[in-house]
Amino acid sequence: MSGFEQNAAVHNELAADYDAHLSGNPHNALARKAFVELVARHVHEASTLLDFGCGTGLDALEYARRGYRVLAYDNSPGMLAKLEHRCQSEIASGAISPCSVGYSSFLDCFPQAPAPQAVVSNFGVLNSIPDLASLFDTFAQRLAPPGWMIVSILNPIHWKELKTFRLKTFRWWRSGHPHIYATEPYTTYLHFVPAVRRAARAFQLVGRANAGALVRYDAAAQRMWWGETTGRLRRVIWRTPAHRLLGHFVFLVFRRDP
């Protein structure tokens, strides 16, 4: 069984309890809300979004309610079945169009009509993919202008991971190759931000955030906060590079070069 098939099989089994599993951690709800708000700040509400790795449809439903048309893709039929149950009226109206095919087939049949203006991918879906360059090249070729790509990845330098930090990890960071983080129940890769930027060679990185108990988004023109921001120590931390050790996820906002 290939890595992608293994991933789909595991999520087929998890589908029934997946939402309950996520809701058990309050930081997940904060990260989901912050990610959706980040998309809304960049992508016009009448746009078509490709929700890559849509899971059970929690994000897709919220996007549809905000006025987006959503192309919802997941390689797990079990997860997509949950989305179809949750989003019945939105699917009937055409606000959400579900799709579940194998990953390799998806790259060949990336939706072209209508071409989405943005790809969004939440909750570390990209950490299941070892070769991001091929995926990002496909997005760059087929996105309609302006071509946004807004994604979340697992934070490879989260402070808890520093307990097991080794020179080998630093070498992987320098090499640009994905670092295998776990093999069970399916293979998960750590992608360091510099490597993701190199893979997104047709895009510009225009913003990033670290998402967890606290979320901060930095961009040239604005600063946005989510979560608890009181306390002198926390504010000091967020003004230094130390904030990159916080949060289980990293949000990255890319725009395709003209």
Secondary structure, 3 states (H helix, E strand, C coil): CCHHHHHHHHHHHHHHHHHHHHHCCHHHHHHHHHHHHHHHHHCCCCCEEEEECCCCCHHHHHHHHCCCEEEEECCCHHHHHHHHHHCHHHHHHCCEEEECCCHHHHHHCCCCCCCCCEEEECCCHHHHCCCHHHHHHHHHHHCCCCCEEEEEEECCCCHHHHHHCCHHHHHHHHHCCCEEEECCCCCEEECCHHHHHHHCCCEEEEEEEEECCEEEEECCCCEEEEECCCCHHHHHHHCCHHHHHCCCEEEEEEEECC
